[in-house]
């Protein structure tokens, strides 16, 4: 097969496989009537979004989900940064063991994490609160943040910092002008993943949330019972994820 | 360093201890009331055995298919432009629930695939074999594995050219250059996919059968029935899934190492 033709074929297959099925969700969200065997909706309308924002409680769920995901991201970056720095600098004698400890929560089923934590959160009086949700999400997202930041702290960053300090830059200037800019791609990727882990979290939120709604929690029943409303929720659910992705992709263009 | 490790250690251990405690002791009970009743009830419940088998089957099939699909996708995307690689990675940031929504729309009886093809030969959504669940996992995780592999493939071009100069054919290049390079990310990615599938929760709730449940949905259903005894049984079932995921990861990492070592 000629090369350009093959390339176009791959492209067509990928678009058919990954773009079309997901894009059709947007059409379903505004299809008030779409009965078989028709391939196109018979009637368009806003019923899906009306129900989502009405009985579905989408508005408060979006606010909760956004607050939890943004707080989770901030905490993961703040707490993960010094951890990755220490691990990357090989300041520690037993790096392998520590890396294993960090990776262990990645293997924990999310519903188990939430279920086990609830036992404590009830005693602390934080089950069903924003703080409880954030804490549970941080445990599940922090390992990703640390592992990605770790990949950013490499020899180049060390050398750049050394150069900066030999030219007389103090710790604050070094951080602002050298370390942060050269870590921008890793920071962007770590922030994106922390946000997405929290944003899509179902199992732990269901256990810890005690009725406080997040977007996935209020969306799930509709996927089974009323697909149009489920699709409307899916649209609301995917937009912030795509915005986060765009931000992260921008940060990949390293200025150095 | 210290705050991150302390946070992870305290909450990881806390979650495990919390679940263990619930499995031996009803919520609010005294330590003197501890009993293995929940574990006994769990292991004598035929529904738990079904859930265990179902979970392991879904995990095995999804992981193998995602790994194979991921390698094929990585080979197709290799050396292509940014645009096409972004399309190939599209499902990675999309939450599982959205993929499940799409699966219902396309694969359910009377869904779009049915309408396009006339009729699907078998039930794909809420089927007792869990095909819908597997389809969602493969769709979402094959691109994830492809991304991991592509990251290491970038540096291979020179080595492959060198192998070609020495007269290595396509199969030889695949065995001696490609395979050793992609093995580690492939194993790591598969471990993460398997761990995720073992804890499967929202996907089987949306596109899975009513019966058998997965371990996580079995646990959830237990808490919905008998509140006190159900909590203990749920905790025990979830601990089984946690142990399985960790044991599987340990075996996989050890296997990958021994292959590498000789």
Interface residues (C-beta under 8 A of the other chain):
Chain A: X7 X10 X11 X14 X15 X18 X19 X21 X22 X24 X25 X28 X36 X37 X38 X39 X79 X80 X82 X83 X85 X86 X87 X91 X92 X98 X101 X102 X104 X105 X106 X107 X108 X109 X110 X111 X112 X113 X114 X115 X116 X117 X118 X119 X120 X122 X135 X136 X138 X139 X142 X143 X146 X192 X196 X199 X200 X202 X203 X206 X216 X219 X220 X223 X224 X227 X230 X231 X233 X234 X237 X238 X241 X242 X244 X245
Chain B: X1 X3 X4 X5 X7 X8 X9 X11 X12 X14 X15 X16 X17 X18 X19 X20 X21 X22 X27 X76 X80 X84 X87 X88 X90 X91 X93 X94 X95 X96 X97 X98 X99 X100 X101 X102 X104 X105 X106 X110 X112 X114 X115 X116 X143 X191 X192 X195 X198 X199 X201 X202 X205 X206 X215 X216 X219 X220 X234 X235 X238 X239 X241 X242 X245 X246 X249
